[in-house]
Each structure stands twice: as structure tokens, then as C-alpha cells.
Amino acid sequence: MSTELDPIPTEAPANTAAPANTGAPNPETPNTGAPNPASPTDASAGTSPAPSSGGPPADPSAPGQAAGQPGHAGLKKKNINGVVLVATMGALAFGFDTGVISGAIPFLKLPTADGGLALSPNMVGWVTSSLVLGAAFGGILSGGLADRNGRKKTLLVLAALFIIGALGTSLAPTAAVMVIFRFILGLAVGGASATVPVFIGELAPTHIRGTLVARNELTIVTGQLLAYTTNAVIANVFPGHPHAWRFMLVLCTLPALALFFGTFHLTESPRWLVSKGRRDDAEKVLWQLRHDDDVSEELNALEKHVQWTRREASTSFFDDLRVPWMRRITLIGIALAFLSQMTGVNSVMYYAPMILIDTGLGTNAALVATIGNGVVAVCSVAFGSIVLLPRFRRRPMLLIGQIGVTCALALMAAMFTVIAPGPTRAYLVLAFMMLFLFFMQGFVAVIFWLMLAEIFPLRIRGKAMGLAVFANWMANFLVASLFPPLEAALGGNLFFIFAAINFATIFFYLKFIPETKGRSLEQLEEDFAMHRALPESP
């Protein structure tokens, strides 16, 4: 019979009884009375910083040092935005690789004499979904790799897989070879989807964590927009070229190369370093990434949290899942990941040109029209992450997005039912497709990836994130592989099925999804352990 973990140790009760006087409150972080380690006002006057864990006392007059802090000879401050930019090259590669196939499919279906691979409808599904299947396994494998070897080394491995997969798909002589290298590419895509948001969430100060993690989703859709745009340019600049699809696919190497070389300039996650007993290294990373020179308070909070997670030693991830609250939050994260894909978003992102061709548009016109989807996706994520996220709580945004997605899908399906094929149907379907993407990318996707980066406990974060991403990509695989034959059999009525699934999802979110805004990752874990942030059990 399993028992709950003891509560996470907190500061003295006096600290939680009344708020500390730290000046104006942070608009995103509620004043809980506990000091915010990421805030520039954390180092209050009149308190003594924690002594160094080793080495001679610091010289207060030395440049680049704070009184009582270890020296940082040879280190320079790093802009957190620059570090996040490098990390999100993984998200850019993710977006480009998932978006580029939509433009390549019409050319891959051509006979081999015309430069294609003579793909049948079933093979179209396999070529598209092989990446998604690889991503499912990449997500779950990268979790253990990231927990064991660190987030930075994991990103370097993923960059190498991105490069191998991109080159292999662009040079593939047959459909079978294409499937193999799309699977390899999928390992990288899934690994990036699991590692990048967790890495950013662990680097970011609490008060800007939401905005920084949301950049992951913004970069994904930016990569998709770049893929749609380059697809349309290549198709129109080289009309009828037998190897147009190869030009499209080889461009996937560019964001992969940017990630590979950029990774050498990244820091490691300070939370991961502390979890491995590398306190001095974690202190150096925090010093580089924070405006304040005194990071002892945040470092001590991380160390205290790691000590708490080790209080009840476990032999495996599955032993941790015997703890009721850990099991509950892990299952909620897995369900959130799975249901976000059952919106059918990737039926639009992968097959938009095919859907629009079925409404009456020509191939090149459909490729150009698909750029509109990419523009809407990028603008929506930017609107959601920059305008909405700092002002509103996570849970209401997710629910509003889910309701909007459901209505847009029903309207899209209705256009296939009540309007005859032709330009009118094509442009109305495109309009409701864009409405769907507005709610999906501006609300649901922004919150989904952010919550996955926030909710899992530190000691199982990598593996739990891997499981959630595995569920996400397996749902994606179902949609990607089944959409072509189902669309051929049901036509636009297929979107009514998606609408029904999403209507049911609204009630799941109402019942189970917690609110995470305004608390550090350590505070969230404490709240989950004490049942303060989870909805009531059914």
C-alpha cells in the first residue's frame, strides 16, 4: 500500500502568514508571501546571503561579483532570450519538418517517370505518419535521455538526428527508404517536442516562464509557415520540375544545422544540475541567466526541493507512480497531450492542400492558399502568448480555445454538406479552417505545451513528459494515418466526428485540468502534493 510523500518543506510560517514587502507586485505572479527567487527584488536588504559551499571568500570589490558570492572569473552574463532562441531552433526544425510534407505530397504521388515516387493513397498515409510514429518513440526515449545525460546533450543528439533524417528523405530513391528516414526524422521531432519546453521552463524565471515557454509553440508554427512558403515558391518557380519535392525536403537541414551549432553555446538546466549534485555549476548558470548577482536564494530553494524529492527514495519511475498525486497528475498530463491532437489540428496542417484540392482548387493555388493557414497560425500563437497569456489564467484560455475549435470544426463540416464543389466552397472551407487554427494555435496549443512544461514533478519530469509526448504523437499518428482513407470515404462529414470528440473534451478539461499560473515549479509541486491545485476527485 503506497503512502503520500511528506509535504515539501517551506520557509518559516511567518513567511507565509503575511506578504513580504518587496515593492510592487508582479502582475503575473500572485503575492503568496513567499519570496520569488526569480524576481529582481528577491535580495532584500538586511538579510545575509548564504555562504558559498566551498572556496575562499569572495572579494566584494571584484567586478562581476556580489558580496558573499563565489567568483565568476571567465563567465559572462547571458541574455535569457538568446538562450531560448537557440533552444527553440529545435522547435523550428519540428515545425518545418511537419509542415513541409503537405507541399511535397502532390509531387510524391506522381509517377516515377515524372520524378515522383508513385505513392498510392495508403502510402501517402504511411509516408506522412511514419514521422509521427517516430516522434511518439522519440518523445518517450528522450525523456530518459534528458534525465540521465542532461537537456543540453539531448538537444545535440536530436540535432544530429534532424540532419540525418532531412538528408535521407530528400535523397530517398523509393517510398520504403522515404518511410525509414521519415521515422528517423520523427525521433528528432518527438524528442524536441518533449525536451525543448521542459528545458525552457527550467531555465526561465517564474515571472516570465509562461511567455518564454510559449515561444516554443510560436517557433513551431513559424517553422510550418516557412515550410508552406518555401513549398509554394518552389512549386511556382520550378513548375513541373521532376525533383521539386527533393528541393522542399532538403531545406529541412537548415534549422537542424542552426540547432546543432547553437547547442554548443547553451547552458545546462540549473534544476537538472542541482538534481545531480552539481551545486556550483548550477550557481554559475543561474548567475549567467539572472539580472541579479546574488542567486543564493533561488539556488537554495532548488536544492531544498531536490532534497525533498529524495526523502522517499524510489527504485524506478513506476514506483513513483504508486504515489497517488504523482500518478494523478501524470495521467492528467497524458490525457491533455492525447486530446490536444484529437482536435484534428494535424489533419489541417498535413493535408490542407489535399483538402482544398478536393473543394475545387488547383494544386498550385492550394499550396499558395495554405500559406494563409500558416500566417494565421503564427499570428494566433503570437497573440495568445504575447497578449493573452500575461493577462489571463491558463485554464480559462484552454476552455475558450476548446469551445472555439469545436464550433469551427462543425462549421467546416457544414460547408461540405450544404455548398456544392467550387470556389465558394473552397474559400469558405479555408475561412473556417483559419478560424479553427485561430482558436487552436492561439489558445489550446499555447496552453497545452506550457502546462506540460509546468505540471510534472522534478524527479519524474523527463520521463512523465516523455510519456505525455508519446501519447500526443500516437494520437497524431492515428489522425495522420487514418485521415486520407476516412476523408475519401466520408468527405467533409469527417469533421463532424472531430467536432463531437472535441465537444466531449470540453467536459474533461472542466473536471480535471488544474490552474498553474503564478507559481514556481517548486510551489506547483507542493500544491499538487497537498491537493491544493487539482480539481476535486470524481
Secondary structure, DSSP 4 states (H G I P E B T S, - for coil): ---PPPPPP-S-HHHHHS----SSPPSSS---SS--TTSTT-S-TT-PPPPPSSSSPP-TTSTT--TTSPP-TT-----HHHHHHHHTHHHHHHHHHHHHHHHHHHHHTS-GGGTS----HHHHHHHHHHHHHHHHHHHHHHHHHHHHH-HHHHHHHHHHHHHHHHHHHHH-SSHHHHHHHHHHHHHHHHHHHHHHHHHHHHHS-GGGHHHHHHHHHHHHHHHHHHHHHHHHHHHHHSTT-TTHHHHHHHTTHHHHHHHHHHHTTPPPPHHHHHHTT-HHHHHHHHHHHSSSS--HHHHHHHHHHHHHHTSS--SSHHHHTTSHHHHHHHHHHHHHHHHHHTT-HHHHHHHHHHHHHHHT--HHHHHHHHHHHHHHHHHHHHIIIIIITTTS-HHHHHHHHHHHHHHHHHHHHHHHHHS-SSHHHHHHHHHHHHHHHHHIIIIIHHHHHHHHHHHS-GGGHHHHHHHHHHHHHHHHHHHHHHHHHHHHHHGGGHHHHHHHHHHHHHHHHHHHPPP-TTS-HHHHHHHHHTTSSSPPP-
